[in-house]
Amino acid sequence: MLAVFDRSVAPSPEGLRQPGAAGGDSAACLADRFREARPDAVTVNLGGSGAMAYSSSKQSPLLPRLFGAVDNIFCMFQGTIANFAVLKQQYGLSKGTNEVNIIIEAYRTLRDRGPYPADQVVRDISGKFAFVLYDCTTKSVFMATDPDGNVPFYWGADTDGRLVVSDDIDLVKKACGKSSAPFPKGFFFTTSGGLKSYEHPMNEVKPVPWVDSKGEVCGTTYTVDASAKKETKTSIPRVGSAADWSSQY
C-alpha cells in the first residue's frame, strides 16, 4: 500500500525531513508508478491533498491488506484485529463488517461524537495492524500501528515536504531518501495533532536517529520522552465546528 499526502493535510513531525531527501515526483506520479508495478492496484486521486494506492499482490496470508471507503473516508489496513467481535459490537456494525469498516467507524465516532480521547480509541484495538485513513470532508489524515510493530509500516518526507507512507521500505526510500524511517511502534498520527504515543499520551515525543540494516544513519524515528509531560484537551468538536477534531490531540 502507498499513501502520499501534501504537507497542508499531513505536516511531517519535526526531524523526519533530513538533508538528502529524494523525490520531487507528484503524488499522482508516485501512485502511477505503484500501479505500473502492480497491475491489480487500485489508486485514488485525492486532488491537491495527495493520493492513495492499494494492491493485494504478494501479501502475507497472516497480515492481509484491505481497502475501503465510506462517505468520502478512504482507509487502507494491513493485519488483523484480535478483538474484532468486541469492536464490531461496540460500534454497532453489521455481519459483513471487516477491519477497514471498524477503523472508519472508530474515526467517525471520534469526529462526530468524541465520547473518548483518540489515544484510548486506538489503544482499544488489539492485534497486529497498521492503517492509514483520509477524510475528504475535513481533509484529515489518521494513521497508526500496533505497539509491537508487527506490520511493516514506513514513512518519510520528500523534498517538497509531502508525507509518503507505505508497507514497502524501498518505495519510501526512493521517494524520500534519507528522510525515511519505520513508523514508530504504538504511535498514531493526525493532521493537526501530529505524532502521539497512544500508550503514553501524557508524554512528549522526541526524534531519534534511525540506523538501517546496513548500519547507516538514514532517517529519524521517535520515542516517548519520559521526562517531558504535556497538557491535553479532553473534547473533540463535532463536524461543522471551527476546528478539526484532530487538532485536539
Secondary structure, DSSP 8 states (H G I E B T S, - for coil): -EEEE-TTTS---TT-S-TT------HHHHHHHHHHH-TT-EEEE-GGGEEEEE--TT-BTTB-EEEEEETTEEEEEEEEETTHHHHHHHTT--TT--HHHHHHHHHHHHHHT--S-HHHHHHT--EEEEEEEEETTTTEEEEEE-TT--S--EEEE-TT--EEEES-HHHHHHHHTTSEEE--TTEEEETTTEEEESSSTTEEEEEEEEE-TTS-EEEEEEEEEEEEE---------TTSSS-GGGG-
